[in-house]
Amino acid sequence: MHVPVCFSAQDDQRKPKMTPEVFEGKYELDSLAAALKLAYAYYNWTGDTSCFDGNWTTAVSTILDTMKDQQQGTQEEGQNNSYFFQRQTTVASDTLGVNGRGPPALRTGMVKCAFRPSDDAVALPFLVPANAMAAVELNHVAEILAKLGSPLEAQARQLASDIDNGIQQYALADAQMRRSSHSRSSSPSTIFAYEVDGYGSQFHMDDANVPSLLSLPYLGYLAKDDAVYLQTREYVLSAANPYYFNGTAGEGVGGPHIGMNYIWPMSIIVRALTSNSDSEISSLLTMLKDTDAGLGYMHESFWQDDPKQFTRPWFAWANTLFGELIVTLARERPYLIFSS
C-alpha cells in the first residue's frame, strides 16, 4: 500500500534552528511588517492601548533588531550571518543558494529579504515592495510606541527613514533602461525596480502577491496619483513585465510561483483598489465575476484563456482581499456596486 509522505519543514536546515512551534522557516520581510500592520490597524480603529503590554513591546523590539541585523551587507556579515536556509527540494525557488545564503547585498538602508510573499526565493536581496511596506508600518507602530512612551519609537522611525532613503536611492530605475517596444508610451519614464542588490543590479518585474509594486498605494507608501507610481503601474500592466498576461478570458499579473500565462485574481483586485477610474474598476469587477469558473470564489490563479483551468478552488488570501475591495467600494464608490 502506498503511504503518502507528509511535508515537514522541521527537516529544513535553518539558522536560527527550527523548533516545533515554527511551521515554515522561510524569512520574509513582509511577515514582520504584517505583524506591525495588524497592531496599528487595531489601534487606529479603537484607540485602545491596553493590549500593548510588555510582551508586545518585546516582540516589537525583536522585529526591530531583526530588521537592523538584515540591513547588513554580505561583506559586513562575513561568516557570522544570522540567517541561512536550505531545503532538500527539486524546486530551485524553494530554497536559498550557496550554503543557504541569499544573493550578495551591499548596505543600502533597506532590509534584506530571503523570500518573497509568494514563498519563492528572491533573485536580489532587497525586495522593494516589502521594504516599502516595512517603512510604512514602522512609522505606524512608532505612533503606538510614542503613546506608550517607549524608547523604541526613535528606533522605529530611524529604521523607516533608512529604508525609505534606500528605496529612493537604489530602487528607482534609470529612465532610459525602461524604454521598451512594449511600453504604451514612447516617452522616457522612471519606475521602481522589484528587487535590487545595492551594487547596481536591478530586477524588473512584478508579482501578483502583496506586497507588490502595483500595491504601493494600497500599502500606504505613496498616493495613487504619484508620478513615479503611475509610470511603474504602466510598466507592470504591460507586456514589458514578464509576468503580465493578457488572454481571451482576462488580463492581469501572475508570477513565477505558478508559472506563465496564469493570471492571479489578487492582481486584478489590487489593480481595482489602486485605481482612480470608475470605468476601470467596473471592468475589473466584471472580469473577477467572469473568471470564477462559476463557483463564486476567488482562485489562486486561472489560465488566461480559460478560467475553468485554475489553481486552488479556495484561496483565503484572495477571497479576503476581494471582500476588502467590496467593503472599500461600498464606502467610497457605492454607486459602482449597488443598483437603484
N, C-alpha and C positions, 0 to 999 in steps of 0.2 A: 504494500500500500504506500502511495506517495504521501509524505508528510511535508507540508509547506514549511519553508524556513522563514521565520519571522525576523524582520529587520530589528536590529538593536544598535542604537547609537553608542551604547556602552562599549562596543568593540572599537570605536574610533580612537585614534591616538591624538590626544589633545593636551595642550598646556594652556591654562591650568587643567589638572587632571579631571576627567569625567567622574561624576558622582551619580548615584541612583536617582537623586532628585532632579537631575538635568536630563531632559529627553533628547534635546538636539544641541550639539556643541558648536554649531556654526556661529561665528561672531558677525552680527550685522549692526551697524551703527544706528539704523532706523529703529531697531528694537529698544535701544536705550532711550532714543528720542520719544518713542511711543509711550514709555512709562511716564516721562515728564508731561507729555501731551495729555494723558488721562488725568493726571493730578491737576493740571491747570484747568481742564475742561470742568472738572468738579468745582474747583474754587471759583471759576469765573461765573458759573451759573448760581452758586449758592452763597458765596462769600464766607463759607464756613472753613475754619482752620483747625477745628478740634481734632481732626483725624491726622493732621501732620505732626506726629509726635516724634520722639527720639528715634524710633525705628525707621521712620520715613526719612528723617534728615540723614541718618546713617546710610540709607540706601542711596540718597541723592549724592552724598559725599563719595560713595563708591563709584557712582556713574561719572562724576566729575573727574575723579582720579583716573578712571579707565580712559576717558577721552583725552586727558592730558598726556597719559602714557602713549596713546596711539597717535599723538601729534609728532612723535619722534620719527626722524628719518632712519632708513635702514642702516646707514653707516653709524649713526649715533647709538643704535641698539647694539651693534656688534653681535656677539653671540648670546647676549642677555635679553633676547626678545621675550616678551611676556606671553606671547600667544603663538601657537602653531597648531595646525590641524591636518590630519591625514586620515583618509577613509579608503578602505580596500573596495574599489569600485571599477566598473568598466566605463563609467561616465566621467569624462575629464573635468567637467564643470562642477562635479560633486565633491571635489577635494581640492586642496591647495597644491602648489607646485613643489619645487625642490625643497626637500627637508621640511615640508609642511608649512613653509613661509610664503606669504603673498609676494607679488611683484615688488621690485625696489621702489623706494619712495625717498624724496627729498623733503625736509621740513618746509611746510608752506603756511602753517597756521591751521590748516584743515586737519581733520581726523581720519586716520586710515580706516578702511572697511574691508574685511576679508570676503564677505559675501553680500550679494545684492538682496533686495527684498523678495526676489524670486527663489532664493536659496542657491543661485548659481554663483560660482566664484567670480570675483571681479577680474577684469583684464588689466586695469590700472588701479593703484591702491586708494586713490581719493575719489569716492563716489559722490559726485557733485550734488545730486538731489538729496541724498541722505545728509550731507553736510548742511545744505540749506534748511532742511527740517530741523536738524540739531541746533542751528543758530537761532531759529525762531523759538524753539521750545526752551532753550537755555534762558533767553530773555523773559519768557513767560514764567518759568519756575523761579526766576530771580524776584518776580513780584511777590510770590508766596514767601520766599526766604526773607525779603525785606519786611513783610508783615510780621514775620516771626522774630525779627531782629537777629537773624542768623548771619555770621560772618561768611557763610558760603555764598551769599548774594554777590559779593565782589568777584569771587572766583567764577561764578556762572556768567556774569556779564563780561568778564575778560575773555573767557572761552568763546562766547558768542561773537565778540568783536574780532578775535583772532581768526575764527572760522570765516566770518563774512569778508574780512580783508583778504584771506587766502582765496576765496572764490573769485573776488573781483580782480585779483592779481594774476591768478593762474588758470581760471576756468573759462575765460572768455576767448572764443576762437578768433583767430585772425580773419578779418573780413574777406580777404582775397581767397583764403583757404576754402571758404564755403560757397564760392561762386561755382555753380554747377549747372549742367544742362537740364537737371531735374527740377531746378528751382522754378517756382511760379513767378518770380520776379527777377529781372535782369540786373537790378541794382545790387551793389555790394551790401552785405549785412553782417552784423555781429551777433553771434549766438553763444549760448552756454554749451560747453562740452559735457558729455555724460560722465566721463572719468578722465582723470589726469594723474601724472606722477610727480610733478614739480620740476622735472628735468626738461620739460618742453614737449613731451609726448601727450597727445590728447586723443581720446576715443570718441568718435562722433556717431551717436545712435540714440535711441530712446527705447525704453522697455515699458510695457503696459503696467507693471507692478508699481504701486505707490510706496515710497516717493519716486517720482519720475520728473523729467523736465517739463512735461505737459502739465503736471500738477503743481508747479511752483506757486501760482496764486492761491490754489486750494490749501497749500501748506502754510500760506501767510507770509511767504518770503518776499513777494512783490505784488504789485497791482496787476489786474487783468489787462490794463491798457499800457503797461510798461513797454517801452520801445524795444528793448532787447528781448523781453519775453515774447512779444508779438513776432519778432523775427525768428526766435527759437521755435515758436509754435508753428510757423510756416514751414520751417525745416522738418520738424517732427512729423507733420501731416503731409509729407510729400515723399516721392519716390527716392529722394536723397537719403532718407532714413532707411537703412536696410531692413528694418522691422516694421515698416508701414506697408499694409496690404490693402489693395482695392480690388474687390471681386464683384461678381454679379449679385451676391447676397448682402454685401455691406463693405464698409471700409473702416480701418482703424489700425491701431498699433498692436503688435504681438510681442514676441521676444524669443530668445534662443531656448528658453526653458521647454517650450512645446515644439517650436520649430517654424519653418517657413510656411506662410500662407494661412496660418491660423490667427484669426483676429480675437482679441480679448474684449468682451463686453466692458470690462473695467476701464479700458481706454476710452470707449465711447461715452461712458458715464462721466469720467474725468473731463473729457472734452466739453460735455454739456455744463458741468459745474464751473468751468473756467471760461465760458463763453458769455459775451455781452449781446449776442444776437438772438432775438426771438425766433427768427426763421431757422437759424442753425440748430437751436435747442429743439425746436419742434421736429425737425427732420431726424435728429438723433434719437428722440423718443420713439419715433416711428420705426427707426432701424432696430432699436432694442426690442420693441414689440414684435417685429417681424422675424427676429433671429433667435427666438427662444425655443424653436422646434416644436411649438405648440404646447409646451409643458408649463409655461408660466413662471419659469425660473431663469435666473442669470447663470449661464455656464461659465466655466473657466475660459474656454475658447471655442470658436467654431470655424469650420472651413470656409474660406472667403466666398466660395461659390455654392455652398450647401450647408445651411445651419443645422441640418439633421446629423451632420458629422461634427460632433462636439466632444470635448473632454470634460469630465466631471458633471454628472447630472445635477449635482447640488454643490455650489461653491459659496460658502457662507460669506467670504470676504466681498465678492461681487454683489451678492444679494443685499448685504448690509449697506454697501456703498450706493446701490440703487435706491434703497429706502431713504438714505440721506438726501439723494437727489430729489426725490419726490417731496420730502418734507421741506427742503430748501425752496423748491419751486412753489409749493403751497404758500410759503411765507412771502416770497419775493416776486413771483410771477404767477399768481393763481390762475390768471386767465389762460395760461397755456395748458392746464390740466383739468380745470373744472369747466363744464359746459353750463350755459344758462338754463 
